[in-house]
Amino acid sequence: MPFDFDTLRAIALAATALAATAWLADRRRIRRRDPDAVGWMPWTAVFFFPPLS
């Protein structure tokens, strides 16, 4: 199934936005003031293992 340029660009922009969001959230998690205030989202896993579909 061939993709046109606009479809591939949209997929790349969505993947880049997801990676940037995960990176910023992971950075925020690492720098939090209260180490016992854990979140529920595994941002490191989201950053390194994006969905393949």
mmCIF entry with sequence, helices, sheets and N, C-alpha, C, O atoms, coordinates in Angstrom:
data_MODEL
# 
_entry.id   MODEL 
# 
_entity.id                         1 
_entity.type                       polymer 
_entity.pdbx_number_of_molecules   1 
# 
_entity_poly.entity_id                      1 
_entity_poly.type                           'polypeptide(L)' 
_entity_poly.nstd_linkage                   no 
_entity_poly.nstd_monomer                   no 
_entity_poly.pdbx_seq_one_letter_code       MPFDFDTLRAIALAATALAATAWLADRRRIRRRDPDAVGWMPWTAVFFFPPLS 
_entity_poly.pdbx_seq_one_letter_code_can   MPFDFDTLRAIALAATALAATAWLADRRRIRRRDPDAVGWMPWTAVFFFPPLS 
_entity_poly.pdbx_strand_id                 A 
# 
loop_
_entity_poly_seq.entity_id 
_entity_poly_seq.num 
_entity_poly_seq.mon_id 
_entity_poly_seq.hetero 
1 1  MET n 
1 2  PRO n 
1 3  PHE n 
1 4  ASP n 
1 5  PHE n 
1 6  ASP n 
1 7  THR n 
1 8  LEU n 
1 9  ARG n 
1 10 ALA n 
1 11 ILE n 
1 12 ALA n 
1 13 LEU n 
1 14 ALA n 
1 15 ALA n 
1 16 THR n 
1 17 ALA n 
1 18 LEU n 
1 19 ALA n 
1 20 ALA n 
1 21 THR n 
1 22 ALA n 
1 23 TRP n 
1 24 LEU n 
1 25 ALA n 
1 26 ASP n 
1 27 ARG n 
1 28 ARG n 
1 29 ARG n 
1 30 ILE n 
1 31 ARG n 
1 32 ARG n 
1 33 ARG n 
1 34 ASP n 
1 35 PRO n 
1 36 ASP n 
1 37 ALA n 
1 38 VAL n 
1 39 GLY n 
1 40 TRP n 
1 41 MET n 
1 42 PRO n 
1 43 TRP n 
1 44 THR n 
1 45 ALA n 
1 46 VAL n 
1 47 PHE n 
1 48 PHE n 
1 49 PHE n 
1 50 PRO n 
1 51 PRO n 
1 52 LEU n 
1 53 SER n 
# 
_struct_asym.id          A 
_struct_asym.entity_id   1 
# 
loop_
_struct_conf.conf_type_id 
_struct_conf.id 
_struct_conf.pdbx_PDB_helix_id 
_struct_conf.beg_label_comp_id 
_struct_conf.beg_label_asym_id 
_struct_conf.beg_label_seq_id 
_struct_conf.pdbx_beg_PDB_ins_code 
_struct_conf.end_label_comp_id 
_struct_conf.end_label_asym_id 
_struct_conf.end_label_seq_id 
_struct_conf.pdbx_end_PDB_ins_code 
_struct_conf.beg_auth_comp_id 
_struct_conf.beg_auth_asym_id 
_struct_conf.beg_auth_seq_id 
_struct_conf.end_auth_comp_id 
_struct_conf.end_auth_asym_id 
_struct_conf.end_auth_seq_id 
_struct_conf.pdbx_PDB_helix_class 
_struct_conf.details 
_struct_conf.pdbx_PDB_helix_length 
HELX_P HELX_P1 AA1 PHE A 5  ? ILE A 30 ? PHE A 5  ILE A 30 1 ? 26 
HELX_P HELX_P2 AA2 TRP A 43 ? PHE A 48 ? TRP A 43 PHE A 48 1 ? 6  
# 
_struct_conf_type.id          HELX_P 
_struct_conf_type.criteria    ? 
_struct_conf_type.reference   ? 
# 
loop_
_atom_site.group_PDB 
_atom_site.id 
_atom_site.type_symbol 
_atom_site.label_atom_id 
_atom_site.label_alt_id 
_atom_site.label_comp_id 
_atom_site.label_asym_id 
_atom_site.label_entity_id 
_atom_site.label_seq_id 
_atom_site.pdbx_PDB_ins_code 
_atom_site.Cartn_x 
_atom_site.Cartn_y 
_atom_site.Cartn_z 
_atom_site.occupancy 
_atom_site.B_iso_or_equiv 
_atom_site.pdbx_formal_charge 
_atom_site.auth_seq_id 
_atom_site.auth_comp_id 
_atom_site.auth_asym_id 
_atom_site.auth_atom_id 
_atom_site.pdbx_PDB_model_num 
ATOM 1   N N  . MET A 1 1  ? 0.848  -1.173 0.000  1.00 0.00 ? 1  MET A N  1 
ATOM 2   C CA . MET A 1 1  ? 0.000  0.000  0.000  1.00 0.00 ? 1  MET A CA 1 
ATOM 3   C C  . MET A 1 1  ? 0.893  1.236  0.000  1.00 0.00 ? 1  MET A C  1 
ATOM 4   O O  . MET A 1 1  ? 1.491  1.550  1.029  1.00 0.00 ? 1  MET A O  1 
ATOM 5   N N  . PRO A 1 2  ? 1.000  1.927  -1.092 1.00 0.00 ? 2  PRO A N  1 
ATOM 6   C CA . PRO A 1 2  ? 1.866  3.115  -1.149 1.00 0.00 ? 2  PRO A CA 1 
ATOM 7   C C  . PRO A 1 2  ? 1.215  4.314  -0.443 1.00 0.00 ? 2  PRO A C  1 
ATOM 8   O O  . PRO A 1 2  ? 0.009  4.538  -0.537 1.00 0.00 ? 2  PRO A O  1 
ATOM 9   N N  . PHE A 1 3  ? 2.050  5.065  0.258  1.00 0.00 ? 3  PHE A N  1 
ATOM 10  C CA . PHE A 1 3  ? 1.590  6.274  0.938  1.00 0.00 ? 3  PHE A CA 1 
ATOM 11  C C  . PHE A 1 3  ? 2.056  7.483  0.146  1.00 0.00 ? 3  PHE A C  1 
ATOM 12  O O  . PHE A 1 3  ? 3.130  7.463  -0.456 1.00 0.00 ? 3  PHE A O  1 
ATOM 13  N N  . ASP A 1 4  ? 1.261  8.517  0.146  1.00 0.00 ? 4  ASP A N  1 
ATOM 14  C CA . ASP A 1 4  ? 1.713  9.752  -0.468 1.00 0.00 ? 4  ASP A CA 1 
ATOM 15  C C  . ASP A 1 4  ? 2.473  10.590 0.562  1.00 0.00 ? 4  ASP A C  1 
ATOM 16  O O  . ASP A 1 4  ? 2.492  10.262 1.748  1.00 0.00 ? 4  ASP A O  1 
ATOM 17  N N  . PHE A 1 5  ? 3.080  11.645 0.109  1.00 0.00 ? 5  PHE A N  1 
ATOM 18  C CA . PHE A 1 5  ? 3.931  12.465 0.966  1.00 0.00 ? 5  PHE A CA 1 
ATOM 19  C C  . PHE A 1 5  ? 3.165  13.074 2.129  1.00 0.00 ? 5  PHE A C  1 
ATOM 20  O O  . PHE A 1 5  ? 3.683  13.133 3.243  1.00 0.00 ? 5  PHE A O  1 
ATOM 21  N N  . ASP A 1 6  ? 1.947  13.524 1.890  1.00 0.00 ? 6  ASP A N  1 
ATOM 22  C CA . ASP A 1 6  ? 1.171  14.170 2.957  1.00 0.00 ? 6  ASP A CA 1 
ATOM 23  C C  . ASP A 1 6  ? 0.834  13.194 4.092  1.00 0.00 ? 6  ASP A C  1 
ATOM 24  O O  . ASP A 1 6  ? 0.853  13.572 5.263  1.00 0.00 ? 6  ASP A O  1 
ATOM 25  N N  . THR A 1 7  ? 0.530  11.957 3.747  1.00 0.00 ? 7  THR A N  1 
ATOM 26  C CA . THR A 1 7  ? 0.233  10.954 4.769  1.00 0.00 ? 7  THR A CA 1 
ATOM 27  C C  . THR A 1 7  ? 1.465  10.648 5.604  1.00 0.00 ? 7  THR A C  1 
ATOM 28  O O  . THR A 1 7  ? 1.394  10.582 6.831  1.00 0.00 ? 7  THR A O  1 
ATOM 29  N N  . LEU A 1 8  ? 2.591  10.461 4.934  1.00 0.00 ? 8  LEU A N  1 
ATOM 30  C CA . LEU A 1 8  ? 3.825  10.175 5.669  1.00 0.00 ? 8  LEU A CA 1 
ATOM 31  C C  . LEU A 1 8  ? 4.255  11.356 6.533  1.00 0.00 ? 8  LEU A C  1 
ATOM 32  O O  . LEU A 1 8  ? 4.760  11.167 7.640  1.00 0.00 ? 8  LEU A O  1 
ATOM 33  N N  . ARG A 1 9  ? 4.058  12.557 6.037  1.00 0.00 ? 9  ARG A N  1 
ATOM 34  C CA . ARG A 1 9  ? 4.398  13.740 6.826  1.00 0.00 ? 9  ARG A CA 1 
ATOM 35  C C  . ARG A 1 9  ? 3.519  13.831 8.069  1.00 0.00 ? 9  ARG A C  1 
ATOM 36  O O  . ARG A 1 9  ? 4.011  14.173 9.145  1.00 0.00 ? 9  ARG A O  1 
ATOM 37  N N  . ALA A 1 10 ? 2.228  13.530 7.940  1.00 0.00 ? 10 ALA A N  1 
ATOM 38  C CA . ALA A 1 10 ? 1.323  13.570 9.087  1.00 0.00 ? 10 ALA A CA 1 
ATOM 39  C C  . ALA A 1 10 ? 1.708  12.515 10.127 1.00 0.00 ? 10 ALA A C  1 
ATOM 40  O O  . ALA A 1 10 ? 1.672  12.781 11.328 1.00 0.00 ? 10 ALA A O  1 
ATOM 41  N N  . ILE A 1 11 ? 2.072  11.328 9.663  1.00 0.00 ? 11 ILE A N  1 
ATOM 42  C CA . ILE A 1 11 ? 2.507  10.273 10.579 1.00 0.00 ? 11 ILE A CA 1 
ATOM 43  C C  . ILE A 1 11 ? 3.794  10.682 11.292 1.00 0.00 ? 11 ILE A C  1 
ATOM 44  O O  . ILE A 1 11 ? 3.925  10.480 12.499 1.00 0.00 ? 11 ILE A O  1 
ATOM 45  N N  . ALA A 1 12 ? 4.733  11.250 10.560 1.00 0.00 ? 12 ALA A N  1 
ATOM 46  C CA . ALA A 1 12 ? 5.999  11.685 11.161 1.00 0.00 ? 12 ALA A CA 1 
ATOM 47  C C  . ALA A 1 12 ? 5.780  12.808 12.173 1.00 0.00 ? 12 ALA A C  1 
ATOM 48  O O  . ALA A 1 12 ? 6.403  12.808 13.234 1.00 0.00 ? 12 ALA A O  1 
ATOM 49  N N  . LEU A 1 13 ? 4.922  13.744 11.866 1.00 0.00 ? 13 LEU A N  1 
ATOM 50  C CA . LEU A 1 13 ? 4.637  14.835 12.811 1.00 0.00 ? 13 LEU A CA 1 
ATOM 51  C C  . LEU A 1 13 ? 3.949  14.313 14.070 1.00 0.00 ? 13 LEU A C  1 
ATOM 52  O O  . LEU A 1 13 ? 4.251  14.770 15.173 1.00 0.00 ? 13 LEU A O  1 
ATOM 53  N N  . ALA A 1 14 ? 3.039  13.371 13.919 1.00 0.00 ? 14 ALA A N  1 
ATOM 54  C CA . ALA A 1 14 ? 2.366  12.797 15.089 1.00 0.00 ? 14 ALA A CA 1 
ATOM 55  C C  . ALA A 1 14 ? 3.358  12.029 15.959 1.00 0.00 ? 14 ALA A C  1 
ATOM 56  O O  . ALA A 1 14 ? 3.313  12.132 17.185 1.00 0.00 ? 14 ALA A O  1 
ATOM 57  N N  . ALA A 1 15 ? 4.252  11.262 15.337 1.00 0.00 ? 15 ALA A N  1 
ATOM 58  C CA . ALA A 1 15 ? 5.255  10.510 16.103 1.00 0.00 ? 15 ALA A CA 1 
ATOM 59  C C  . ALA A 1 15 ? 6.226  11.458 16.801 1.00 0.00 ? 15 ALA A C  1 
ATOM 60  O O  . ALA A 1 15 ? 6.623  11.214 17.941 1.00 0.00 ? 15 ALA A O  1 
ATOM 61  N N  . THR A 1 16 ? 6.604  12.526 16.128 1.00 0.00 ? 16 THR A N  1 
ATOM 62  C CA . THR A 1 16 ? 7.506  13.510 16.726 1.00 0.00 ? 16 THR A CA 1 
ATOM 63  C C  . THR A 1 16 ? 6.837  14.211 17.906 1.00 0.00 ? 16 THR A C  1 
ATOM 64  O O  . THR A 1 16 ? 7.471  14.428 18.939 1.00 0.00 ? 16 THR A O  1 
ATOM 65  N N  . ALA A 1 17 ? 5.570  14.562 17.759 1.00 0.00 ? 17 ALA A N  1 
ATOM 66  C CA . ALA A 1 17 ? 4.845  15.212 18.854 1.00 0.00 ? 17 ALA A CA 1 
ATOM 67  C C  . ALA A 1 17 ? 4.709  14.278 20.056 1.00 0.00 ? 17 ALA A C  1 
ATOM 68  O O  . ALA A 1 17 ? 4.860  14.713 21.198 1.00 0.00 ? 17 ALA A O  1 
ATOM 69  N N  . LEU A 1 18 ? 4.428  13.006 19.808 1.00 0.00 ? 18 LEU A N  1 
ATOM 70  C CA . LEU A 1 18 ? 4.337  12.034 20.901 1.00 0.00 ? 18 LEU A CA 1 
ATOM 71  C C  . LEU A 1 18 ? 5.675  11.872 21.604 1.00 0.00 ? 18 LEU A C  1 
ATOM 72  O O  . LEU A 1 18 ? 5.727  11.822 22.833 1.00 0.00 ? 18 LEU A O  1 
ATOM 73  N N  . ALA A 1 19 ? 6.765  11.789 20.835 1.00 0.00 ? 19 ALA A N  1 
ATOM 74  C CA . ALA A 1 19 ? 8.095  11.642 21.430 1.00 0.00 ? 19 ALA A CA 1 
ATOM 75  C C  . ALA A 1 19 ? 8.472  12.878 22.240 1.00 0.00 ? 19 ALA A C  1 
ATOM 76  O O  . ALA A 1 19 ? 9.037  12.752 23.327 1.00 0.00 ? 19 ALA A O  1 
ATOM 77  N N  . ALA A 1 20 ? 8.171  14.064 21.732 1.00 0.00 ? 20 ALA A N  1 
ATOM 78  C CA . ALA A 1 20 ? 8.496  15.300 22.459 1.00 0.00 ? 20 ALA A CA 1 
ATOM 79  C C  . ALA A 1 20 ? 7.683  15.397 23.754 1.00 0.00 ? 20 ALA A C  1 
ATOM 80  O O  . ALA A 1 20 ? 8.218  15.788 24.791 1.00 0.00 ? 20 ALA A O  1 
ATOM 81  N N  . THR A 1 21 ? 6.409  15.050 23.699 1.00 0.00 ? 21 THR A N  1 
ATOM 82  C CA . THR A 1 21 ? 5.572  15.072 24.894 1.00 0.00 ? 21 THR A CA 1 
ATOM 83  C C  . THR A 1 21 ? 6.076  14.086 25.942 1.00 0.00 ? 21 THR A C  1 
ATOM 84  O O  . THR A 1 21 ? 6.140  14.406 27.129 1.00 0.00 ? 21 THR A O  1 
ATOM 85  N N  . ALA A 1 22 ? 6.431  12.893 25.494 1.00 0.00 ? 22 ALA A N  1 
ATOM 86  C CA . ALA A 1 22 ? 6.942  11.883 26.422 1.00 0.00 ? 22 ALA A CA 1 
ATOM 87  C C  . ALA A 1 22 ? 8.267  12.314 27.029 1.00 0.00 ? 22 ALA A C  1 
ATOM 88  O O  . ALA A 1 22 ? 8.506  12.100 28.217 1.00 0.00 ? 22 ALA A O  1 
ATOM 89  N N  . TRP A 1 23 ? 9.137  12.925 26.216 1.00 0.00 ? 23 TRP A N  1 
ATOM 90  C CA . TRP A 1 23 ? 10.434 13.381 26.725 1.00 0.00 ? 23 TRP A CA 1 
ATOM 91  C C  . TRP A 1 23 ? 10.246 14.471 27.773 1.00 0.00 ? 23 TRP A C  1 
ATOM 92  O O  . TRP A 1 23 ? 10.884 14.433 28.826 1.00 0.00 ? 23 TRP A O  1 
ATOM 93  N N  . LEU A 1 24 ? 9.380  15.440 27.499 1.00 0.00 ? 24 LEU A N  1 
ATOM 94  C CA . LEU A 1 24 ? 9.149  16.523 28.459 1.00 0.00 ? 24 LEU A CA 1 
ATOM 95  C C  . LEU A 1 24 ? 8.509  16.004 29.748 1.00 0.00 ? 24 LEU A C  1 
ATOM 96  O O  . LEU A 1 24 ? 8.872  16.444 30.838 1.00 0.00 ? 24 LEU A O  1 
ATOM 97  N N  . ALA A 1 25 ? 7.570  15.080 29.632 1.00 0.00 ? 25 ALA A N  1 
ATOM 98  C CA . ALA A 1 25 ? 6.931  14.522 30.819 1.00 0.00 ? 25 ALA A CA 1 
ATOM 99  C C  . ALA A 1 25 ? 7.919  13.691 31.637 1.00 0.00 ? 25 ALA A C  1 
ATOM 100 O O  . ALA A 1 25 ? 7.887  13.720 32.867 1.00 0.00 ? 25 ALA A O  1 
ATOM 101 N N  . ASP A 1 26 ? 8.791  12.954 30.958 1.00 0.00 ? 26 ASP A N  1 
ATOM 102 C CA . ASP A 1 26 ? 9.794  12.169 31.676 1.00 0.00 ? 26 ASP A CA 1 
ATOM 103 C C  . ASP A 1 26 ? 10.786 13.090 32.383 1.00 0.00 ? 26 ASP A C  1 
ATOM 104 O O  . ASP A 1 26 ? 11.204 12.807 33.505 1.00 0.00 ? 26 ASP A O  1 
ATOM 105 N N  . ARG A 1 27 ? 11.156 14.170 31.744 1.00 0.00 ? 27 ARG A N  1 
ATOM 106 C CA . ARG A 1 27 ? 12.065 15.148 32.364 1.00 0.00 ? 27 ARG A CA 1 
ATOM 107 C C  . ARG A 1 27 ? 11.414 15.774 33.592 1.00 0.00 ? 27 ARG A C  1 
ATOM 108 O O  . ARG A 1 27 ? 12.057 15.966 34.624 1.00 0.00 ? 27 ARG A O  1 
ATOM 109 N N  . ARG A 1 28 ? 10.120 16.092 33.462 1.00 0.00 ? 28 ARG A N  1 
ATOM 110 C CA . ARG A 1 28 ? 9.387  16.656 34.602 1.00 0.00 ? 28 ARG A CA 1 
ATOM 111 C C  . ARG A 1 28 ? 9.302  15.648 35.751 1.00 0.00 ? 28 ARG A C  1 
ATOM 112 O O  . ARG A 1 28 ? 9.421  16.013 36.920 1.00 0.00 ? 28 ARG A O  1 
ATOM 113 N N  . ARG A 1 29 ? 9.093  14.371 35.401 1.00 0.00 ? 29 ARG A N  1 
ATOM 114 C CA . ARG A 1 29 ? 9.010  13.321 36.420 1.00 0.00 ? 29 ARG A CA 1 
ATOM 115 C C  . ARG A 1 29 ? 10.336 13.173 37.160 1.00 0.00 ? 29 ARG A C  1 
ATOM 116 O O  . ARG A 1 29 ? 10.347 12.997 38.378 1.00 0.00 ? 29 ARG A O  1 
ATOM 117 N N  . ILE A 1 30 ? 11.441 13.244 36.444 1.00 0.00 ? 30 ILE A N  1 
ATOM 118 C CA . ILE A 1 30 ? 12.760 13.075 37.057 1.00 0.00 ? 30 ILE A CA 1 
ATOM 119 C C  . ILE A 1 30 ? 13.085 14.245 37.988 1.00 0.00 ? 30 ILE A C  1 
ATOM 120 O O  . ILE A 1 30 ? 13.730 14.054 39.019 1.00 0.00 ? 30 ILE A O  1 
ATOM 121 N N  . ARG A 1 31 ? 12.644 15.451 37.633 1.00 0.00 ? 31 ARG A N  1 
ATOM 122 C CA . ARG A 1 31 ? 12.991 16.647 38.398 1.00 0.00 ? 31 ARG A CA 1 
ATOM 123 C C  . ARG A 1 31 ? 11.956 17.029 39.453 1.00 0.00 ? 31 ARG A C  1 
ATOM 124 O O  . ARG A 1 31 ? 12.029 18.136 39.987 1.00 0.00 ? 31 ARG A O  1 
ATOM 125 N N  . ARG A 1 32 ? 11.001 16.167 39.776 1.00 0.00 ? 32 ARG A N  1 
ATOM 126 C CA . ARG A 1 32 ? 9.958  16.526 40.745 1.00 0.00 ? 32 ARG A CA 1 
ATOM 127 C C  . ARG A 1 32 ? 10.542 16.721 42.145 1.00 0.00 ? 32 ARG A C  1 
ATOM 128 O O  . ARG A 1 32 ? 11.567 16.142 42.504 1.00 0.00 ? 32 ARG A O  1 
ATOM 129 N N  . ARG A 1 33 ? 9.857  17.550 42.913 1.00 0.00 ? 33 ARG A N  1 
ATOM 130 C CA . ARG A 1 33 ? 10.336 17.871 44.271 1.00 0.00 ? 33 ARG A CA 1 
ATOM 131 C C  . ARG A 1 33 ? 10.100 16.742 45.241 1.00 0.00 ? 33 ARG A C  1 
ATOM 132 O O  . ARG A 1 33 ? 10.957 16.451 46.075 1.00 0.00 ? 33 ARG A O  1 
ATOM 133 N N  . ASP A 1 34 ? 8.950  16.101 45.149 1.00 0.00 ? 34 ASP A N  1 
ATOM 134 C CA . ASP A 1 34 ? 8.594  15.027 46.079 1.00 0.00 ? 34 ASP A CA 1 
ATOM 135 C C  . ASP A 1 34 ? 8.801  13.679 45.387 1.00 0.00 ? 34 ASP A C  1 
ATOM 136 O O  . ASP A 1 34 ? 7.990  13.295 44.543 1.00 0.00 ? 34 ASP A O  1 
ATOM 137 N N  . PRO A 1 35 ? 9.870  12.953 45.727 1.00 0.00 ? 35 PRO A N  1 
ATOM 138 C CA . PRO A 1 35 ? 10.146 11.683 45.049 1.00 0.00 ? 35 PRO A CA 1 
ATOM 139 C C  . PRO A 1 35 ? 9.079  10.615 45.274 1.00 0.00 ? 35 PRO A C  1 
ATOM 140 O O  . PRO A 1 35 ? 9.000  9.648  44.516 1.00 0.00 ? 35 PRO A O  1 
ATOM 141 N N  . ASP A 1 36 ? 8.259  10.783 46.314 1.00 0.00 ? 36 ASP A N  1 
ATOM 142 C CA . ASP A 1 36 ? 7.212  9.799  46.580 1.00 0.00 ? 36 ASP A CA 1 
ATOM 143 C C  . ASP A 1 36 ? 5.929  10.059 45.781 1.00 0.00 ? 36 ASP A C  1 
ATOM 144 O O  . ASP A 1 36 ? 5.018  9.232  45.788 1.00 0.00 ? 36 ASP A O  1 
ATOM 145 N N  . ALA A 1 37 ? 5.857  11.180 45.107 1.00 0.00 ? 37 ALA A N  1 
ATOM 146 C CA . ALA A 1 37 ? 4.669  11.505 44.310 1.00 0.00 ? 37 ALA A CA 1 
ATOM 147 C C  . ALA A 1 37 ? 4.820  10.909 42.911 1.00 0.00 ? 37 ALA A C  1 
ATOM 148 O O  . ALA A 1 37 ? 5.188  11.593 41.956 1.00 0.00 ? 37 ALA A O  1 
ATOM 149 N N  . VAL A 1 38 ? 4.527  9.631  42.827 1.00 0.00 ? 38 VAL A N  1 
ATOM 150 C CA . VAL A 1 38 ? 4.703  8.932  41.556 1.00 0.00 ? 38 VAL A CA 1 
ATOM 151 C C  . VAL A 1 38 ? 3.478  9.105  40.671 1.00 0.00 ? 38 VAL A C  1 
ATOM 152 O O  . VAL A 1 38 ? 2.352  9.183  41.162 1.00 0.00 ? 38 VAL A O  1 
ATOM 153 N N  . GLY A 1 39 ? 3.704  9.163  39.375 1.00 0.00 ? 39 GLY A N  1 
ATOM 154 C CA . GLY A 1 39 ? 2.616  9.274  38.416 1.00 0.00 ? 39 GLY A CA 1 
ATOM 155 C C  . GLY A 1 39 ? 2.179  7.904  37.928 1.00 0.00 ? 39 GLY A C  1 
ATOM 156 O O  . GLY A 1 39 ? 2.700  6.882  38.374 1.00 0.00 ? 39 GLY A O  1 
ATOM 157 N N  . TRP A 1 40 ? 1.226  7.887  37.017 1.00 0.00 ? 40 TRP A N  1 
ATOM 158 C CA . TRP A 1 40 ? 0.688  6.621  36.533 1.00 0.00 ? 40 TRP A CA 1 
ATOM 159 C C  . TRP A 1 40 ? 1.089  6.324  35.093 1.00 0.00 ? 40 TRP A C  1 
ATOM 160 O O  . TRP A 1 40 ? 0.858  5.214  34.614 1.00 0.00 ? 40 TRP A O  1 
ATOM 161 N N  . MET A 1 41 ? 1.690  7.296  34.383 1.00 0.00 ? 41 MET A N  1 
ATOM 162 C CA . MET A 1 41 ? 2.021  7.100  32.972 1.00 0.00 ? 41 MET A CA 1 
ATOM 163 C C  . MET A 1 41 ? 3.488  6.727  32.814 1.00 0.00 ? 41 MET A C  1 
ATOM 164 O O  . MET A 1 41 ? 4.352  7.447  33.314 1.00 0.00 ? 41 MET A O  1 
ATOM 165 N N  . PRO A 1 42 ? 3.800  5.619  32.129 1.00 0.00 ? 42 PRO A N  1 
ATOM 166 C CA . PRO A 1 42 ? 5.207  5.218  31.922 1.00 0.00 ? 42 PRO A CA 1 
ATOM 167 C C  . PRO A 1 42 ? 5.819  6.003  30.757 1.00 0.00 ? 42 PRO A C  1 
ATOM 168 O O  . PRO A 1 42 ? 5.944  5.468  29.655 1.00 0.00 ? 42 PRO A O  1 
ATOM 169 N N  . TRP A 1 43 ? 6.204  7.264  30.988 1.00 0.00 ? 43 TRP A N  1 
ATOM 170 C CA . TRP A 1 43 ? 6.664  8.133  29.912 1.00 0.00 ? 43 TRP A CA 1 
ATOM 171 C C  . TRP A 1 43 ? 7.936  7.630  29.253 1.00 0.00 ? 43 TRP A C  1 
ATOM 172 O O  . TRP A 1 43 ? 8.115  7.821  28.050 1.00 0.00 ? 43 TRP A O  1 
ATOM 173 N N  . THR A 1 44 ? 8.818  6.996  30.000 1.00 0.00 ? 44 THR A N  1 
ATOM 174 C CA . THR A 1 44 ? 10.039 6.475  29.399 1.00 0.00 ? 44 THR A CA 1 
ATOM 175 C C  . THR A 1 44 ? 9.699  5.400  28.373 1.00 0.00 ? 44 THR A C  1 
ATOM 176 O O  . THR A 1 44 ? 10.267 5.383  27.281 1.00 0.00 ? 44 THR A O  1 
ATOM 177 N N  . ALA A 1 45 ? 8.788  4.515  28.710 1.00 0.00 ? 45 ALA A N  1 
ATOM 178 C CA . ALA A 1 45 ? 8.382  3.463  27.764 1.00 0.00 ? 45 ALA A CA 1 
ATOM 179 C C  . ALA A 1 45 ? 7.675  4.063  26.557 1.00 0.00 ? 45 ALA A C  1 
ATOM 180 O O  . ALA A 1 45 ? 7.874  3.596  25.435 1.00 0.00 ? 45 ALA A O  1 
ATOM 181 N N  . VAL A 1 46 ? 6.855  5.085  26.763 1.00 0.00 ? 46 VAL A N  1 
ATOM 182 C CA . VAL A 1 46 ? 6.167  5.720  25.647 1.00 0.00 ? 46 VAL A CA 1 
ATOM 183 C C  . VAL A 1 46 ? 7.182  6.379  24.724 1.00 0.00 ? 46 VAL A C  1 
ATOM 184 O O  . VAL A 1 46 ? 7.022  6.338  23.504 1.00 0.00 ? 46 VAL A O  1 
ATOM 185 N N  . PHE A 1 47 ? 8.204  6.976  25.276 1.00 0.00 ? 47 PHE A N  1 
ATOM 186 C CA . PHE A 1 47 ? 9.220  7.652  24.474 1.00 0.00 ? 47 PHE A CA 1 
ATOM 187 C C  . PHE A 1 47 ? 10.036 6.646  23.644 1.00 0.00 ? 47 PHE A C  1 
ATOM 188 O O  . PHE A 1 47 ? 10.298 6.884  22.465 1.00 0.00 ? 47 PHE A O  1 
ATOM 189 N N  . PHE A 1 48 ? 10.433 5.532  24.255 1.00 0.00 ? 48 PHE A N  1 
ATOM 190 C CA . PHE A 1 48 ? 11.302 4.594  23.560 1.00 0.00 ? 48 PHE A CA 1 
ATOM 191 C C  . PHE A 1 48 ? 10.558 3.559  22.727 1.00 0.00 ? 48 PHE A C  1 
ATOM 192 O O  . PHE A 1 48 ? 11.121 3.036  21.765 1.00 0.00 ? 48 PHE A O  1 
ATOM 193 N N  . PHE A 1 49 ? 9.313  3.248  23.064 1.00 0.00 ? 49 PHE A N  1 
ATOM 194 C CA . PHE A 1 49 ? 8.564  2.217  22.363 1.00 0.00 ? 49 PHE A CA 1 
ATOM 195 C C  . PHE A 1 49 ? 7.220  2.754  21.872 1.00 0.00 ? 49 PHE A C  1 
ATOM 196 O O  . PHE A 1 49 ? 6.180  2.396  22.425 1.00 0.00 ? 49 PHE A O  1 
ATOM 197 N N  . PRO A 1 50 ? 7.221  3.607  20.843 1.00 0.00 ? 50 PRO A N  1 
ATOM 198 C CA . PRO A 1 50 ? 5.945  4.137  20.346 1.00 0.00 ? 50 PRO A CA 1 
ATOM 199 C C  . PRO A 1 50 ? 5.153  3.020  19.668 1.00 0.00 ? 50 PRO A C  1 
ATOM 200 O O  . PRO A 1 50 ? 5.726  2.004  19.273 1.00 0.00 ? 50 PRO A O  1 
ATOM 201 N N  . PRO A 1 51 ? 3.856  3.200  19.532 1.00 0.00 ? 51 PRO A N  1 
ATOM 202 C CA . PRO A 1 51 ? 3.038  2.175  18.866 1.00 0.00 ? 51 PRO A CA 1 
ATOM 203 C C  . PRO A 1 51 ? 3.467  1.981  17.418 1.00 0.00 ? 51 PRO A C  1 
ATOM 204 O O  . PRO A 1 51 ? 3.837  2.941  16.742 1.00 0.00 ? 51 PRO A O  1 
ATOM 205 N N  . LEU A 1 52 ? 3.418  0.757  16.950 1.00 0.00 ? 52 LEU A N  1 
ATOM 206 C CA . LEU A 1 52 ? 3.863  0.450  15.602 1.00 0.00 ? 52 LEU A CA 1 
ATOM 207 C C  . LEU A 1 52 ? 2.748  0.480  14.568 1.00 0.00 ? 52 LEU A C  1 
ATOM 208 O O  . LEU A 1 52 ? 3.015  0.344  13.374 1.00 0.00 ? 52 LEU A O  1 
ATOM 209 N N  . SER A 1 53 ? 1.521  0.655  14.996 1.00 0.00 ? 53 SER A N  1 
ATOM 210 C CA . SER A 1 53 ? 0.419  0.616  14.034 1.00 0.00 ? 53 SER A CA 1 
ATOM 211 C C  . SER A 1 53 ? 0.105  1.983  13.469 1.00 0.00 ? 53 SER A C  1 
ATOM 212 O O  . SER A 1 53 ? -0.799 2.117  12.644 1.00 0.00 ? 53 SER A O  1 
# 
